[in-house]
Every structure is written in C-alpha cells, then in structure tokens.
Amino acid sequence: MARDNEEFTMIFNEHYTGLCRFLECLMGGRSGVAQEIAQESFLRLYRLETNEPATGEARFWLYRVARNLALNELSKRHTRHSLLGKVTESLRRKTPDPEEILEHEERRQIVLEMLKSLPEQQRAALLLREQEEMSYREIAHVLNISESKVKIDIFRARGALRVRWNEAASRNTS
C-alpha cells in the first residue's frame, strides 16, 4: 500500500463527489459508468507505489487519470455524444410547477445539445472551470495542456455556446 489509510480516506472524501460529477457530465449522464471510472481512478491512486503525487497534487492526478479512463470508455463504446448530466435534479424544488418543469427541461436539453457539439477539449476545460471552479492553472494541469490553451478553449467554448444560444432564441421568437 502506497498511502496510509487515513491520508487516502481524506483525499477520497474531499474529491470523490466532484470527480463523479465531472465524469457524469463527460460521460453523457451515465452515472453508473462515471462512478466506476471514479472508483478505478481512486484505486489506481491507492495502488501507486513510485512517483506518487503529493497530497496537494492528488486532485490533479485523479482528474487527469479519470478523464483519460473516460475517454477510453467512450472510444470503446464508439460514442462521442457525451455530456448529459443530471445537474438540475439536485436543484429542483419539492413541488415544481409543471410549466416550469417543461420550460426547464427544454432549456436543459438545448444546453446539453449545445455542449455536446463542442470539441471534447473545449467541453472538458469549460466543465472544469464552471462546474468544478478550477483555475486556469489547475485545468491546464488536469488536461496536461498550457494555460494559454485552456484560456483559448474556454473562450471559444463560451463564444460558441453564446452564438448557438442566440440562434436558438431567435428561432423560438420567430
């Protein structure tokens, strides 16, 4: 065992939920697969014996490994239509208005379709920034790219989403 149980438990408790959430979006809402990949990532961290990341670096290592495992899983299944998360379920009220539910679901589907149309690198960078609230430096570390590439990817992703949202809004009003 490369890490002591107390340290590993602390890392697991701190990062498991966020890692699952990130993976679920990356995998198109397939929470079972996301949890399996997250567990495999933690298992690999636990089994590391040489060149193990320091506790402060474990987050970046986990996200990088999990992302790579997720991309491998997507390749195996020949699906590139990822990002169908269940983020809105956690924010729903107890007794929502049926009309609000329909409008919310329509907006959610539009946004998910827009996100699915983004290149994987842009989508991953945007998710890590907006959903996981990582800094550009942290995202660069996770995705193993330069900070300037992260900034460009996020800028382009936001721009593309803005254009697509405005196009969708203009179609709905005409």
PEJONOR-V783585 format. One line per field, one symbol per residue. ss: DSSP state (H for helix, E for strand, L for the rest). burial: 1 if it has 16 or more other ideal C-beta (glycine too) atoms within 10 Angstrom, else 0. A space follows every 50 residues. Layout:
ss=???
burial=???
This chain:
ss=LLLLHHHHHHHHHHHHHHHHHHHHHHLLLLHHHHHHHHHHHHHHHHHLLL LLLLHHHHHHHHHHHHHHHHHHHHHHHLLLLLLLLLHHHHHLLLLLLHHH HHHHHHHHHHHHHHHHLLLHHHHHHHHHHHLLLLLHHHHHHHHLLLHHHH HHHHHHHHHHHHHHHHHHHHHHHL
burial=00100001001100110111111111111100111111001100100000 00000001111111111011101100000001111000000000000000 00000000001101100100111111111001010101111110100001 001101100110010000000000
